Amino acid sequence: MAQHPARSQNHRHPDQPPLEEITRALEGAAFPTTRDKLVEFAQRKGVDGEVLAVLKRMGDRNFDSVSAVVREASNVE
């Protein structure tokens, strides 16, 4: 039996970028950092709109690593 599309990637909406894209987009980012600084970093790197949209919708808090960002991004709707 096939999984529902939203359940195949940690309950993410099928239109959201895969978490691996977020990880690649943040390669080289300095941590700890804030959501807004991550958005600025991604914009400077020329990251596409879907990844930026997810970053902008994340909670406004400090992140200590890429994996913390990915955990937060996996909960963004």
C-alpha positions in Angstrom: 0.0 0.0 0.0 1.5 3.4 -1.0 2.1 6.1 1.5 0.1 9.3 1.4 2.4 12.0 -0.2 2.5 14.2 2.9 3.6 11.2 5.0 6.5 10.1 2.8 8.8 12.9 4.0 8.1 13.5 7.7 4.6 14.8 7.2 5.8 17.5 4.8 3.6 19.0 2.1 4.5 17.5 -1.3 5.3 21.0 -2.7 8.0 21.7 -0.2 11.7 21.1 -1.1 13.3 17.9 0.2 15.2 18.4 3.4 18.5 17.5 1.6 18.0 20.8 -0.5 17.8 22.8 2.7 21.0 21.1 4.0 22.8 21.9 0.7 21.5 25.5 0.8 23.0 26.0 4.2 26.5 24.5 3.6 29.0 27.0 4.9 26.6 28.8 7.2 28.1 29.9 10.5 26.4 28.6 13.7 24.9 29.5 16.1 22.7 31.8 14.1 19.2 33.1 13.8 16.5 32.4 11.3 16.8 35.8 9.7 20.6 35.4 9.3 20.0 32.0 7.6 17.6 33.6 5.2 20.1 36.3 4.4 22.8 33.6 3.9 20.6 31.6 1.6 19.7 34.7 -0.5 23.3 35.6 -0.9 24.0 32.0 -2.2 21.2 32.4 -4.7 19.0 29.6 -3.1 15.7 29.0 -4.9 12.3 30.3 -3.7 11.0 27.1 -2.2 13.9 26.7 0.2 13.8 30.4 1.1 10.0 30.1 1.8 10.5 27.3 4.2 13.4 29.1 6.0 11.2 32.2 6.3 8.3 30.2 7.8 10.5 28.6 10.5 10.2 29.7 14.1 12.2 32.9 15.0 14.8 31.4 17.2 18.5 30.6 17.4 19.8 27.5 15.7 23.0 25.7 16.7 23.5 23.5 13.7 22.2 22.6 10.2 20.5 19.5 11.8 18.6 21.8 14.1 17.4 23.8 11.1 16.4 20.7 9.3 14.4 19.5 12.3 12.6 22.8 12.5 12.0 22.8 8.7 10.5 19.4 8.8 7.7 20.8 11.0 7.0 23.9 8.8 3.7 23.8 6.9 
